[in-house]
Structures are given as structure tokens and as C-alpha cells.
Amino acid sequence: MTTDETIAVEQALEIPTYSKMPMALVRGDGSYVYDTEGNAYLDFYGGHCVCILGHCPPRVVKAIQKQAGELLFYSNVAHSPIRAAAAQSVVELAPDGLGNVFFANSGSEANETALKLARKYTGRSGAVAISGGFHGRTLGALATTHKSMYREPYLDVLPETHFAPYGDIDAIADLLASGEIAAVILEAIQSIAGMRMASTSFMQELRELCTEHGTMLILDEVQTGVGRTGTFSISEHYGITPDLITMAKSLGAGVPVSAVLVHDDIAETVESGDQGSTFGGGMLAMAAVKATLDQIVDERLMSRAEEIHSRLADALGSSVAELRGKGCLIGLKLDQPVAPVIEALRDHGVLVGGSVDPHVMRLMPPLTTTDAEIEVFASALTAALDTVADLEVA
């Protein structure tokens, strides 16, 4: 199929839930993807914050191929050596005290699992989330996603959630004082909100507050986790230990998989049947997790995240108003709307993402991004800004 034919078929047969880029991708290699016409794009959107090792990393591909030839799938009714190995790899990298893991398939499923575990452990039903936060679109996770247009059609069936203003520790303290809150769930970096990053003082005060009130602290690391911000969990940067951590996008380097890291105290209370997932912990996904984490550790790629952030800052200089985020979870704030710049970047062969903030574009490049590719992006951004300026003059 050509690009036009592919777009026509998808638009005719799929329900229209997505706004897609006008391209049809067929191949990926490292930081680049290629469309049906053979056009190459430098993917600084990282396949939607997923491809932490670039596209089709050979080590992960080889592991999947090997596993597919041995045992494609069996559920959690049976034990599996590759699942055991993946669990060991995850727990070895997890913060101290979080020595247990539950495997699922998506970030939404992981967040729902964490909320369920917190509610059972505390015997409470309430949840607190943060304004601007995004935790998924399935009903349990959707209840804690702030954007009203996602929640309003389903308010009658969503568990009650209290939303505290971003960074307002006093507002959270007032909500926890009720003694009815099972969990506070938040992202340390609110990606879709425009890469807003919580301060160290806020995160440490929140940890103390949750401990004081017996409320579980759930850190949604669907985007920040797996080394993307320089450490396996961004909680290490803040010097805190959450009660539950959720991870997804980067965990399988492109293969659907998610995980909940569970504090030992909570894990001791979990019983058979409390949660389940037929495909969670499937062999192909576990092979991908093991290979992904092995490569990140063996090649010490987590330290590369901060290098990429720093080199990007040097390369962009004053062409952006502000560089946000941490490691390879980056927000570029411009002094103009980013939508036309994102479109111009695509015309110049670079893919990036937008955010709720009309002046912030999102970059989620892989940890394997080279210095030369950073220079390619910087040159493309300069060209895109010139293109937009020329269009405004015309």
C-alpha cells in the first residue's frame, strides 16, 4: 500500500479516536523511521516515548526471535524461566524496599493495579491526583486523569478522586487529613502538561505527608522510568522511596508491557486473586524486558540521558525560551505556538510531539541518540523556525 492508500483504509475501518500524522511508517533503525515512500525521519518523539533504545534494537529483536521459537505464550497459571529472569532484572534495579513486581500490559493497567493495591492495603477508597496529571484512559485510571474532556462522559461510574493544584502541598495536606485517602498518585514530570517537573522539596514533603497519614504514595513512572531521566526510577533523584511505582512505555523497548513495583509491606498482604492479567508477564514481553534492561545496564546508558539533555541545551542555545524536563524526557518552550513548528520539523525530516501547553513541544529521544543526531535536530529546528517565519511574512 502507498501512504495515501494506507491512510484511506485506516480512516475507513478504525474508529476515529486518534489524530495521526499524515504518514505510513514501515521500518525503523536506530533513531530513524522510514515511510512507505522511503522517506527517513529522525524520531525525537521516540515512538511516543517508547523506543528507549531506538527502533528495532538488535539485542531486543534477537531475544524476541529466540523466545518466539521456543514458547510464544503461556499465562501466569504456569511458571516461566524468562518471566523469572525479567522479574529479577526489574527488582535488582528498583529502589530498596520495592522488592516485588506485577507485570501487566499498559500504563493504564499498571496504574489501575497500583490504585487497587493501595485501596486494599489501607482499607480506604479515596484517591488524590494532581491537576494536569495523566494516568490513562481505562475507567479506574481515567478517574485520576485530570483533563475534564476525557472524564466528563463517564463521571457517573468513575471512583471519586480529589484533584490538588500542581505543587500545592497544603492542599494535599488538607485532603489527607480526612483519613479517607488510600493513595496520592502523581507524575514527577507531567509530560503531556508541558514537561512540568516537581521540585525536590515538594516531593520530599509529599513523602513525609503520606507516611504521616498512612496514605500510599504512587509514583507514575510510565514516562520517567527505566532510565529515561538518568536513573531507573526518578524517585532516586528526589531521595524518596514511593510505596508503589508504575512503569510502562520504555520497559520493553517497543513491546507492550508494564509493571508495578510494590513495597514489601504491601506485597505481604496481597492474596491470590487480588489482581490478574492473562497477557501480563507473557513470554515475548518478558524476553523484551530482560534484553532491554540488560543492554541499558551493560552499556551504562542511564548516564547518557543527562549527557543528551546537556548537549541538546548547548546545541539549541538561545533558539528556545526554556529547556524543561530531565534526561531524555524534554520539553522545549518557544516564544511562539509550537504547532506550526512541529509541522515544519516534519517537513524537514524530524518527528516531535506537542503538549497541552501550546508553547511547549516534547522530545523523547532514545538513550542511544548520538551527538551527530542532536546536531541534526538543532539544524532542523533552526530551518523549521525560519520556514514558519517566512510563512508568517508571506
Secondary structure, DSSP 4 states (H G I P E B T S, - for coil): --HHHHHHHHHHHS-S-----S--EEEEEBTEEEETT--EEEETTHHHHT-TT-BS-HHHHHHHHHHHHH-----TTS--HHHHHHHHHHHHHSPTT--EEEEESSHHHHHHHHHHHHHHHHT--EEEEETT----SSHHHHTT---HHHHGGGGGGSPPEEEEPTT-HHHHHHHHTTS-EEEEEE-SEETTTTSEE--HHHHHHHHHHHHHHT-EEEEEETTTTTTTTSSSSTHHHHT---SEEEE-TTTTTTS--EEEEE-HHHHTT--TTSS--SSTT-HHHHHHHHHHHHHHHHTTTHHHHHHHHHHHHHHHGGGSSEEEEETTEEEEE-SS-SHHHHHHHHHTTEE-B--SSTTEEEE---TT--HHHHHHHHHHHHHHHHHHHHHHH-
